[in-house]
Amino acid sequence: MKQPSRLSRAGQWMQQHGSAIRGIQWVVVAVYAFLILVPAMMPLPDGTTHLWSNLTLAAQFVFWGIWWPFVLLSMVMLGRVWCGVLCPEGALTEFASKFGRGWAIPRWMRWGGWPFVAFGLTTIYGQMVSVYQYPKAVLLVLGGSTVGAMIIGVLYGREKRVWCKYLCPVNGVFSLLARLAPFHYKVDEDAWRRSYKEGEHGHRVIPVNCAPLVPLRAMEGAAACHMCGRCSGHRDAISLQWRSPSAEVVQLGAKQANPWDTALILYGLLGIAIGAFHWTVSPWFVALKQMCASWLIDQDILWPLDTNAPWFLFTHYPEQNDVFSWLDGGLVIGYIVATGLIYGTSLLGLLAGSTRTLGSFSFTRLHHLAQALIPVAGCGVFLGLSATTVSLLRAEHLPLGWVTFVRMGLLGVANLWSAWLAWRVIGKYSQGRVTSRCVAMLWFVAALTVVDSAWYFMFFGFSR
């Protein structure tokens, strides 16, 4: 019998030490609760405080400088280990589900558009209340999401993570990025069939509680799997295995292709998210605001300039000289949505051109090709979130001259990775026609150029 690899033994270790993993989850829950609750009850820091001397600044740095950027990076490097081993919302919703009502999952919750809609609304709302800057906004957005996860756990399923599978605002993003992970839990269909024959002769099979509701026998890829290890060794047919980081996108992309994933990639990660990162540094936003304010004053329409919106609707911190008027808030929403539409539609048009070059138009081919943009989309969100990291460190007067080179290096690697995936995907449909394959690739390279323009504006163009 073939000896199990070191990686598959690691998966078995996770399966055998589930109680330790659950203990780690509760430690993370405690740290998470402390970081979102305590700073919200403390006074806001003034200009003399430092990361190492003020809990509010420290919590801001932990959440937005380290936690979220590197959670995204972990999806690409490790798959959804964060979801299965560390995520506090996942642990709490599963715990609540253990003692909940156990209702059946309703049809409305199974709608495929929730990952895109939840990501878009959460991103926009986070900018409306300045979630990266203020602890009360963190409590509202992250704490509200956690409460929602627990309510769903109480109502639906039994010891399941219904929230994680259907309504979590970042579930769709994690699902996309995990497709690039270099390993996954692989199902051996022959071994699975043998286990059934052994079962007929009295061999007992212990059932597995797959909390994220993945159909284990049909499991392919890493998009839905939370990498918790519970199923490792099940029926002697599931084990943690290495794979090519391009395998899931190239080989399974056509089967997984759907319009909501494409919408999340093009209009979400490469549209709405870019708008959310851009508006704070965009001179276009400032010029638009000034133009609209002047017009309103000329028309004697003054109520949009009022700053009486509550903090949970628009940013309102007078003591920090940071207050949104109704005009400010409306323009933030409009700028983000407009940026999402412009970038998303431009990219959709270029991908459609590439798709049409390969033959009669096919939506399956379009959605498959869109998945090749996952590396550059994930890198962009990492760069945008890490801009907060850089800002906080720069405020401490640390030398950061190397940051530009790291950013360009990461973006370069992501572009090459996306281009390689596109070349492989296009090759599946070009039927050996080299000319068609190269022309289709030119369309895709143009799409990469559009994506890169967003980061040129943010890190170079807007600062001039």
Kinemage of the C-alpha trace (Angstrom):
@kinemage 1
@onewidth
@group {chain A} dominant
@subgroup {mainchain}
@vectorlist {calphas} color= white
{ca met a 1} P 0.000 0.000 0.000
{ca lys a 2} L 1.276 3.454 -0.894
{ca gln a 3} L 2.517 5.439 2.097
{ca pro a 4} L 0.614 8.684 2.762
{ca ser a 5} L 2.481 11.875 1.923
{ca arg a 6} L 3.556 14.377 4.535
{ca leu a 7} L 0.745 16.688 3.373
{ca ser a 8} L -1.942 14.020 3.687
{ca arg a 9} L -0.614 13.213 7.176
{ca ala a 10} L -1.069 16.903 8.038
{ca gly a 11} L -4.699 16.592 6.957
{ca gln a 12} L -5.072 13.502 9.141
{ca trp a 13} L -3.562 15.384 12.080
{ca met a 14} L -6.248 18.062 11.672
{ca gln a 15} L -8.939 15.385 11.610
{ca gln a 16} L -7.603 13.759 14.772
{ca his a 17} L -7.166 17.028 16.673
{ca gly a 18} L -10.505 18.663 15.977
{ca ser a 19} L -10.942 19.619 19.636
{ca ala a 20} L -7.678 21.571 19.558
{ca ile a 21} L -8.839 23.414 16.438
{ca arg a 22} L -12.117 24.273 18.152
{ca gly a 23} L -10.115 25.588 21.106
{ca ile a 24} L -8.075 27.810 18.790
{ca gln a 25} L -11.309 29.143 17.308
{ca trp a 26} L -12.566 30.220 20.728
{ca val a 27} L -9.281 31.995 21.466
{ca val a 28} L -9.706 33.921 18.202
{ca val a 29} L -13.317 34.698 19.153
{ca ala a 30} L -12.139 36.170 22.452
{ca val a 31} L -9.443 38.318 20.790
{ca tyr a 32} L -11.895 39.411 18.090
{ca ala a 33} L -14.533 40.402 20.652
{ca phe a 34} L -11.974 42.354 22.673
{ca leu a 35} L -10.724 44.268 19.623
{ca ile a 36} L -14.171 45.307 18.398
{ca leu a 37} L -15.812 46.006 21.773
{ca val a 38} L -13.212 47.707 23.952
{ca pro a 39} L -11.940 50.392 21.505
{ca ala a 40} L -15.545 51.391 20.747
{ca met a 41} L -15.965 52.376 24.408
{ca met a 42} L -12.758 54.404 24.585
{ca pro a 43} L -12.157 58.048 23.566
{ca leu a 44} L -10.782 58.590 20.090
{ca pro a 45} L -7.002 59.058 19.930
{ca asp a 46} L -5.461 62.473 19.370
{ca gly a 47} L -2.470 63.360 17.243
{ca thr a 48} L 0.066 62.544 19.974
{ca thr a 49} L -0.740 58.849 20.356
{ca his a 50} L 1.131 55.924 18.836
{ca leu a 51} L 0.325 52.389 17.762
{ca trp a 52} L 2.134 50.964 20.772
{ca ser a 53} L 0.526 53.290 23.313
{ca asn a 54} L -3.131 53.460 22.255
{ca leu a 55} L -5.484 50.484 22.077
{ca thr a 56} L -7.731 52.093 19.462
{ca leu a 57} L -4.853 52.643 17.042
{ca ala a 58} L -3.474 49.200 17.811
{ca ala a 59} L -6.845 47.587 17.082
{ca gln a 60} L -7.138 49.588 13.851
{ca phe a 61} L -3.707 48.356 12.794
{ca val a 62} L -4.513 44.747 13.705
{ca phe a 63} L -7.829 44.690 11.822
{ca trp a 64} L -7.027 46.691 8.697
{ca gly a 65} L -3.236 46.620 8.657
{ca ile a 66} L -2.638 42.932 9.336
{ca trp a 67} L -5.799 40.869 9.792
{ca trp a 68} L -7.765 41.427 6.596
{ca pro a 69} L -4.897 41.854 4.089
{ca phe a 70} L -3.235 38.661 5.240
{ca val a 71} L -6.484 36.713 5.504
{ca leu a 72} L -6.849 37.377 1.768
{ca leu a 73} L -3.260 36.307 1.163
{ca ser a 74} L -3.847 33.126 3.164
{ca met a 75} L -6.658 32.116 0.792
{ca val a 76} L -4.206 31.952 -2.087
{ca met a 77} L -1.445 30.253 -0.086
{ca leu a 78} L -3.454 27.859 2.119
{ca gly a 79} L -6.997 27.709 0.791
{ca arg a 80} L -9.807 28.501 3.190
{ca val a 81} L -7.926 27.433 6.316
{ca trp a 82} L -8.930 30.766 7.852
{ca cys a 83} L -12.593 29.830 7.462
{ca gly a 84} L -12.264 26.338 8.896
{ca val a 85} L -9.716 26.918 11.653
{ca leu a 86} L -9.708 30.581 12.723
{ca cys a 87} L -12.789 32.546 11.617
{ca pro a 88} L -14.757 33.796 14.663
{ca glu a 89} L -18.004 34.217 12.715
{ca gly a 90} L -17.796 30.659 11.442
{ca ala a 91} L -17.205 29.305 14.934
{ca leu a 92} L -20.064 31.348 16.428
{ca thr a 93} L -22.631 30.545 13.739
{ca glu a 94} L -21.844 26.818 13.987
{ca phe a 95} L -22.044 26.963 17.786
{ca ala a 96} L -25.392 28.777 17.643
{ca ser a 97} L -26.651 26.257 15.100
{ca lys a 98} L -25.893 23.434 17.528
{ca phe a 99} L -28.564 24.737 19.905
{ca gly a 100} L -30.833 26.459 17.390
{ca arg a 101} L -34.165 25.650 15.833
{ca gly a 102} L -32.754 23.703 12.904
{ca trp a 103} L -35.099 25.081 10.272
{ca ala a 104} L -34.638 24.122 6.638
{ca ile a 105} L -32.680 26.603 4.528
{ca pro a 106} L -35.195 28.796 2.663
{ca arg a 107} L -35.118 29.248 -1.097
{ca trp a 108} L -34.403 32.988 -0.915
{ca met a 109} L -31.173 32.300 0.942
{ca arg a 110} L -29.952 29.959 -1.778
{ca trp a 111} L -30.015 32.739 -4.383
{ca gly a 112} L -26.679 32.767 -6.205
{ca gly a 113} L -26.335 36.549 -6.196
{ca trp a 114} L -25.819 36.984 -2.442
{ca pro a 115} L -21.983 36.814 -2.523
{ca phe a 116} L -21.856 39.728 -4.975
{ca val a 117} L -24.633 41.760 -3.351
{ca ala a 118} L -23.340 41.247 0.204
{ca phe a 119} L -19.788 42.177 -0.797
{ca gly a 120} L -20.925 45.282 -2.673
{ca leu a 121} L -23.254 46.578 0.044
{ca thr a 122} L -20.785 45.910 2.860
{ca thr a 123} L -17.962 47.626 0.967
{ca ile a 124} L -20.037 50.720 0.209
{ca tyr a 125} L -21.508 50.940 3.693
{ca gly a 126} L -18.064 50.587 5.230
{ca gln a 127} L -16.961 53.696 3.320
{ca met a 128} L -20.088 55.605 4.322
{ca val a 129} L -19.216 55.192 8.016
{ca ser a 130} L -15.377 55.218 7.610
{ca val a 131} L -14.917 51.702 8.926
{ca tyr a 132} L -11.131 51.803 8.465
{ca gln a 133} L -10.786 54.807 10.798
{ca tyr a 134} L -13.284 54.559 13.653
{ca pro a 135} L -13.931 51.814 16.234
{ca lys a 136} L -17.685 52.455 16.463
{ca ala a 137} L -17.915 51.845 12.713
{ca val a 138} L -15.912 48.627 13.154
{ca leu a 139} L -18.311 47.510 15.869
{ca leu a 140} L -21.268 48.336 13.634
{ca val a 141} L -19.999 46.623 10.474
{ca leu a 142} L -18.035 43.654 11.812
{ca gly a 143} L -20.092 43.267 14.965
{ca gly a 144} L -23.306 43.511 12.971
{ca ser a 145} L -22.086 40.819 10.620
{ca thr a 146} L -21.235 38.593 13.574
{ca val a 147} L -24.656 39.079 15.136
{ca gly a 148} L -26.233 38.252 11.776
{ca ala a 149} L -24.142 35.066 11.589
{ca met a 150} L -25.340 33.992 15.034
{ca ile a 151} L -28.996 34.718 14.247
{ca ile a 152} L -28.801 32.638 11.065
{ca gly a 153} L -27.112 29.896 13.095
{ca val a 154} L -29.910 29.898 15.662
{ca leu a 155} L -32.595 29.665 12.985
{ca tyr a 156} L -31.243 27.392 10.243
{ca gly a 157} L -29.428 24.089 9.999
{ca arg a 158} L -28.071 21.861 12.739
{ca glu a 159} L -24.366 22.273 13.578
{ca lys a 160} L -23.883 23.890 10.168
{ca arg a 161} L -22.416 27.108 8.822
{ca val a 162} L -25.376 28.290 6.791
{ca trp a 163} L -24.285 31.929 7.124
{ca cys a 164} L -20.844 31.126 5.752
{ca lys a 165} L -22.156 29.259 2.727
{ca tyr a 166} L -24.844 31.723 1.643
{ca leu a 167} L -24.685 35.163 3.293
{ca cys a 168} L -21.156 35.942 4.503
{ca pro a 169} L -20.050 39.174 2.745
{ca val a 170} L -16.624 37.746 1.901
{ca asn a 171} L -17.626 34.157 1.131
{ca gly a 172} L -17.597 34.814 -2.610
{ca val a 173} L -14.199 36.516 -2.474
{ca phe a 174} L -12.710 33.678 -0.431
{ca ser a 175} L -14.218 31.131 -2.808
{ca leu a 176} L -12.550 32.815 -5.793
{ca leu a 177} L -9.125 33.199 -4.184
{ca ala a 178} L -9.094 29.630 -2.817
{ca arg a 179} L -9.216 28.354 -6.402
{ca leu a 180} L -5.571 29.392 -6.647
{ca ala a 181} L -4.420 27.428 -3.574
{ca pro a 182} L -1.651 24.858 -4.184
{ca phe a 183} L -3.453 22.026 -2.365
{ca his a 184} L -6.958 20.750 -1.620
{ca tyr a 185} L -8.819 17.820 -0.141
{ca lys a 186} L -9.079 15.373 -3.022
{ca val a 187} L -11.738 12.681 -3.340
{ca asp a 188} L -10.653 9.302 -4.715
{ca glu a 189} L -13.769 7.977 -6.448
{ca asp a 190} L -12.426 4.413 -6.706
{ca ala a 191} L -11.687 4.293 -2.984
{ca trp a 192} L -15.140 5.713 -2.256
{ca arg a 193} L -16.794 2.922 -4.262
{ca arg a 194} L -14.679 0.308 -2.504
{ca ser a 195} L -15.857 1.599 0.857
{ca tyr a 196} L -19.448 0.905 -0.164
{ca lys a 197} L -18.573 -2.703 -0.960
{ca glu a 198} L -16.814 -3.025 2.382
{ca gly a 199} L -19.886 -1.514 4.038
{ca glu a 200} L -21.972 -4.336 2.634
{ca his a 201} L -19.767 -6.721 4.638
{ca gly a 202} L -20.182 -4.890 7.934
{ca his a 203} L -17.447 -2.257 7.673
{ca arg a 204} L -18.775 0.708 9.654
{ca val a 205} L -18.351 4.197 8.188
{ca ile a 206} L -18.424 7.094 10.659
{ca pro a 207} L -20.399 10.016 9.168
{ca val a 208} L -18.748 13.419 8.800
{ca asn a 209} L -20.375 16.701 9.776
{ca cys a 210} L -19.336 19.020 6.954
{ca ala a 211} L -20.279 22.361 8.498
{ca pro a 212} L -20.102 24.407 5.238
{ca leu a 213} L -22.474 21.924 3.573
{ca val a 214} L -20.099 20.626 0.892
{ca pro a 215} L -21.299 17.385 -0.794
{ca leu a 216} L -18.196 15.362 0.002
{ca arg a 217} L -18.362 12.726 -2.709
{ca ala a 218} L -18.848 15.361 -5.414
{ca met a 219} L -16.287 17.765 -3.950
{ca glu a 220} L -13.894 19.137 -6.556
{ca gly a 221} L -11.425 21.942 -6.017
{ca ala a 222} L -11.034 24.174 -2.985
{ca ala a 223} L -13.615 26.906 -3.617
{ca ala a 224} L -16.231 25.698 -1.121
{ca cys a 225} L -14.082 23.632 1.256
{ca his a 226} L -13.193 25.284 4.594
{ca met a 227} L -10.078 23.097 5.014
{ca cys a 228} L -11.047 22.131 8.560
{ca gly a 229} L -9.771 18.570 8.134
{ca arg a 230} L -12.883 16.848 9.469
{ca cys a 231} L -13.346 14.776 6.306
{ca ser a 232} L -9.700 13.699 5.965
{ca gly a 233} L -9.559 9.914 5.668
{ca his a 234} L -13.337 9.594 5.305
{ca arg a 235} L -14.059 6.235 3.626
{ca asp a 236} L -10.292 6.086 3.016
{ca ala a 237} L -11.093 8.264 0.002
{ca ile a 238} L -10.399 11.885 1.001
{ca ser a 239} L -6.914 13.238 1.602
{ca leu a 240} L -5.041 16.521 1.473
{ca gln a 241} L -3.089 16.615 -1.797
{ca trp a 242} L -0.865 18.981 -3.745
{ca arg a 243} L -2.076 20.367 -7.055
{ca ser a 244} L -1.077 22.986 -9.605
{ca pro a 245} L -2.256 26.493 -8.590
{ca ser a 246} L -3.743 26.809 -12.088
{ca ala a 247} L -5.622 23.499 -12.001
{ca glu a 248} L -8.966 24.638 -10.621
{ca val a 249} L -9.348 27.694 -12.836
{ca val a 250} L -8.188 25.958 -16.010
{ca gln a 251} L -9.663 22.481 -15.567
{ca leu a 252} L -12.801 23.171 -13.514
{ca gly a 253} L -13.464 26.750 -14.587
{ca ala a 254} L -15.972 25.852 -17.291
{ca lys a 255} L -17.997 23.731 -14.848
{ca gln a 256} L -17.832 26.379 -12.098
{ca ala a 257} L -18.427 29.316 -14.463
{ca asn a 258} L -21.483 31.402 -13.629
{ca pro a 259} L -22.520 35.037 -14.122
{ca trp a 260} L -22.444 35.895 -10.405
{ca asp a 261} L -18.784 34.923 -10.072
{ca thr a 262} L -18.043 37.058 -13.118
{ca ala a 263} L -19.981 39.961 -11.605
{ca leu a 264} L -18.048 39.618 -8.343
{ca ile a 265} L -14.712 39.618 -10.174
{ca leu a 266} L -15.414 42.430 -12.658
{ca tyr a 267} L -17.887 44.693 -10.858
{ca gly a 268} L -16.956 43.761 -7.282
{ca leu a 269} L -13.234 43.187 -6.803
{ca leu a 270} L -12.209 45.135 -9.913
{ca gly a 271} L -14.921 47.778 -9.685
{ca ile a 272} L -16.608 48.609 -6.384
{ca ala a 273} L -13.496 47.769 -4.348
{ca ile a 274} L -11.353 50.025 -6.544
{ca gly a 275} L -13.847 52.863 -6.115
{ca ala a 276} L -13.761 52.367 -2.334
{ca phe a 277} L -9.975 52.630 -2.304
{ca his a 278} L -9.846 55.518 -4.798
{ca trp a 279} L -12.240 58.137 -3.543
{ca thr a 280} L -10.191 59.207 -0.506
{ca val a 281} L -7.188 60.127 -2.688
{ca ser a 282} L -8.943 61.137 -5.902
{ca pro a 283} L -8.697 64.791 -7.040
{ca trp a 284} L -11.647 64.021 -9.326
{ca phe a 285} L -13.808 63.369 -6.273
{ca val a 286} L -12.748 66.697 -4.719
{ca ala a 287} L -13.417 68.586 -7.953
{ca leu a 288} L -16.837 66.935 -8.325
{ca lys a 289} L -17.711 67.789 -4.738
{ca gln a 290} L -16.740 71.429 -5.190
{ca met a 291} L -18.677 71.691 -8.428
{ca cys a 292} L -21.822 70.170 -6.895
{ca ala a 293} L -21.570 72.345 -3.768
{ca ser a 294} L -21.198 75.522 -5.837
{ca trp a 295} L -24.192 74.606 -7.974
{ca leu a 296} L -26.335 73.859 -4.911
{ca ile a 297} L -25.403 77.199 -3.319
{ca asp a 298} L -26.195 79.038 -6.568
{ca gln a 299} L -29.596 77.339 -6.610
{ca asp a 300} L -30.147 78.125 -2.918
{ca ile a 301} L -30.505 74.404 -2.143
{ca leu a 302} L -28.644 74.152 1.133
{ca trp a 303} L -29.961 71.066 2.921
{ca pro a 304} L -27.498 68.680 1.177
{ca leu a 305} L -24.695 70.662 2.815
{ca asp a 306} L -26.018 69.982 6.318
{ca thr a 307} L -23.877 67.770 8.536
{ca asn a 308} L -26.605 66.362 10.753
{ca ala a 309} L -26.548 62.750 9.499
{ca pro a 310} L -26.106 60.218 12.348
{ca trp a 311} L -22.724 58.482 12.620
{ca phe a 312} L -24.223 55.104 11.723
{ca leu a 313} L -25.378 56.482 8.361
{ca phe a 314} L -22.546 58.804 7.379
{ca thr a 315} L -19.262 59.607 9.129
{ca his a 316} L -19.917 62.079 11.963
{ca tyr a 317} L -17.026 62.791 14.331
{ca pro a 318} L -16.888 66.559 14.942
{ca glu a 319} L -14.159 66.215 17.564
{ca gln a 320} L -11.921 64.768 14.810
{ca asn a 321} L -13.011 67.406 12.264
{ca asp a 322} L -14.367 64.536 10.180
{ca val a 323} L -18.034 65.017 9.323
{ca phe a 324} L -19.902 64.028 6.152
{ca ser a 325} L -22.614 66.243 4.795
{ca trp a 326} L -25.466 64.635 2.918
{ca leu a 327} L -23.698 65.717 -0.263
{ca asp a 328} L -20.449 64.062 0.853
{ca gly a 329} L -22.187 60.785 1.616
{ca gly a 330} L -24.162 60.792 -1.600
{ca leu a 331} L -21.061 61.488 -3.660
{ca val a 332} L -19.107 58.719 -1.917
{ca ile a 333} L -21.813 56.226 -2.854
{ca gly a 334} L -22.088 57.624 -6.375
{ca tyr a 335} L -18.317 57.652 -6.942
{ca ile a 336} L -17.911 54.038 -5.819
{ca val a 337} L -20.858 52.803 -7.882
{ca ala a 338} L -19.776 54.780 -10.953
{ca thr a 339} L -16.214 53.469 -10.661
{ca gly a 340} L -17.573 49.940 -10.383
{ca leu a 341} L -19.727 50.369 -13.473
{ca ile a 342} L -16.952 51.957 -15.553
{ca tyr a 343} L -14.251 49.450 -14.697
{ca gly a 344} L -16.551 46.433 -14.659
{ca thr a 345} L -18.206 47.236 -17.983
{ca ser a 346} L -14.881 48.063 -19.655
{ca leu a 347} L -13.440 44.736 -18.542
{ca leu a 348} L -16.588 42.877 -19.555
{ca gly a 349} L -16.366 44.365 -23.043
{ca leu a 350} L -12.716 43.368 -23.435
{ca leu a 351} L -13.368 39.826 -22.226
{ca ala a 352} L -16.332 39.612 -24.603
{ca gly a 353} L -14.019 40.637 -27.458
{ca ser a 354} L -11.565 37.913 -26.472
{ca thr a 355} L -14.386 35.373 -26.261
{ca arg a 356} L -15.772 36.315 -29.676
{ca thr a 357} L -12.326 35.952 -31.258
{ca leu a 358} L -12.395 32.257 -30.403
{ca gly a 359} L -15.610 31.551 -32.292
{ca ser a 360} L -19.325 32.085 -31.865
{ca phe a 361} L -20.055 33.875 -28.620
{ca ser a 362} L -20.351 31.655 -25.550
{ca phe a 363} L -21.259 32.835 -22.066
{ca thr a 364} L -19.596 29.768 -20.570
{ca arg a 365} L -16.352 30.715 -22.287
{ca leu a 366} L -16.730 34.328 -21.129
{ca his a 367} L -17.285 33.345 -17.493
{ca his a 368} L -14.425 30.864 -17.661
{ca leu a 369} L -12.040 33.487 -19.025
{ca ala a 370} L -13.116 35.979 -16.339
{ca gln a 371} L -11.694 33.607 -13.712
{ca ala a 372} L -8.233 34.218 -15.144
{ca leu a 373} L -8.456 37.709 -13.616
{ca ile a 374} L -8.674 36.295 -10.069
{ca pro a 375} L -4.928 36.753 -9.297
{ca val a 376} L -4.834 40.407 -10.325
{ca ala a 377} L -8.198 41.060 -8.645
{ca gly a 378} L -7.060 39.514 -5.365
{ca cys a 379} L -3.747 41.356 -5.532
{ca gly a 380} L -5.579 44.644 -6.027
{ca val a 381} L -7.709 44.188 -2.925
{ca phe a 382} L -4.584 43.231 -0.963
{ca leu a 383} L -2.815 46.393 -2.191
{ca gly a 384} L -5.827 48.543 -1.345
{ca leu a 385} L -6.174 47.161 2.177
{ca ser a 386} L -2.437 47.292 2.795
{ca ala a 387} L -2.538 51.012 1.946
{ca thr a 388} L -4.023 51.385 5.446
{ca thr a 389} L -1.059 49.440 6.812
{ca val a 390} L 1.338 51.787 5.055
{ca ser a 391} L -0.522 54.910 6.233
{ca leu a 392} L -0.441 53.808 9.864
{ca leu a 393} L 3.248 52.931 9.703
{ca arg a 394} L 4.066 56.171 7.890
{ca ala a 395} L 2.370 58.092 10.712
{ca glu a 396} L 4.949 56.502 13.018
{ca his a 397} L 7.722 57.926 10.767
{ca leu a 398} L 9.047 54.516 9.766
{ca pro a 399} L 11.197 54.315 6.603
{ca leu a 400} L 8.937 52.954 3.840
{ca gly a 401} L 10.834 53.707 0.654
{ca trp a 402} L 10.719 50.016 -0.243
{ca val a 403} L 6.909 49.924 -0.391
{ca thr a 404} L 6.657 51.094 -4.006
{ca phe a 405} L 8.962 48.302 -5.191
{ca val a 406} L 6.993 45.680 -3.266
{ca arg a 407} L 3.709 46.959 -4.707
{ca met a 408} L 5.032 46.890 -8.249
{ca gly a 409} L 6.512 43.454 -7.703
{ca leu a 410} L 3.247 42.013 -6.387
{ca leu a 411} L 1.257 43.584 -9.197
{ca gly a 412} L 3.746 42.289 -11.762
{ca val a 413} L 3.524 38.735 -10.434
{ca ala a 414} L -0.280 38.917 -10.360
{ca asn a 415} L -0.386 40.164 -13.961
{ca leu a 416} L 1.864 37.349 -15.139
{ca trp a 417} L -0.206 34.794 -13.223
{ca ser a 418} L -3.447 36.079 -14.726
{ca ala a 419} L -1.904 36.147 -18.201
{ca trp a 420} L -0.711 32.550 -17.789
{ca leu a 421} L -4.165 31.416 -16.664
{ca ala a 422} L -5.760 33.240 -19.603
{ca trp a 423} L -3.323 31.637 -22.049
{ca arg a 424} L -4.228 28.198 -20.680
{ca val a 425} L -7.967 28.881 -20.683
{ca ile a 426} L -7.917 30.340 -24.201
{ca gly a 427} L -5.929 27.310 -25.349
{ca lys a 428} L -8.818 25.052 -24.352
{ca tyr a 429} L -11.087 26.852 -26.819
{ca ser a 430} L -8.750 27.860 -29.661
{ca gln a 431} L -8.663 24.343 -31.169
{ca gly a 432} L -5.045 24.698 -32.135
{ca arg a 433} L -5.519 27.975 -34.026
{ca val a 434} L -2.464 29.941 -32.968
{ca thr a 435} L -3.584 33.201 -34.573
{ca ser a 436} L -6.969 33.176 -32.831
{ca arg a 437} L -5.304 32.312 -29.540
{ca cys a 438} L -2.859 35.216 -29.822
{ca val a 439} L -5.541 37.729 -30.834
{ca ala a 440} L -7.772 36.605 -27.956
{ca met a 441} L -4.787 37.026 -25.661
{ca leu a 442} L -4.280 40.605 -26.861
{ca trp a 443} L -7.823 41.415 -25.738
{ca phe a 444} L -7.026 39.949 -22.331
{ca val a 445} L -3.774 41.911 -22.033
{ca ala a 446} L -5.805 45.055 -22.736
{ca ala a 447} L -8.052 44.067 -19.815
{ca leu a 448} L -4.986 43.742 -17.582
{ca thr a 449} L -3.906 47.215 -18.665
{ca val a 450} L -7.269 48.611 -17.581
{ca val a 451} L -6.888 46.940 -14.178
{ca asp a 452} L -3.356 48.258 -13.767
{ca ser a 453} L -4.509 51.778 -14.556
{ca ala a 454} L -6.491 51.778 -11.299
{ca trp a 455} L -3.357 51.214 -9.243
{ca tyr a 456} L -1.335 53.676 -11.305
{ca phe a 457} L -3.897 56.362 -10.476
{ca met a 458} L -4.011 55.464 -6.783
{ca phe a 459} L -0.289 55.190 -6.103
{ca phe a 460} L 1.147 57.613 -8.685
{ca gly a 461} L -1.339 59.590 -10.771
{ca phe a 462} L -3.471 61.049 -7.959
{ca ser a 463} L -0.442 62.042 -5.879
{ca arg a 464} L 1.005 64.381 -8.496
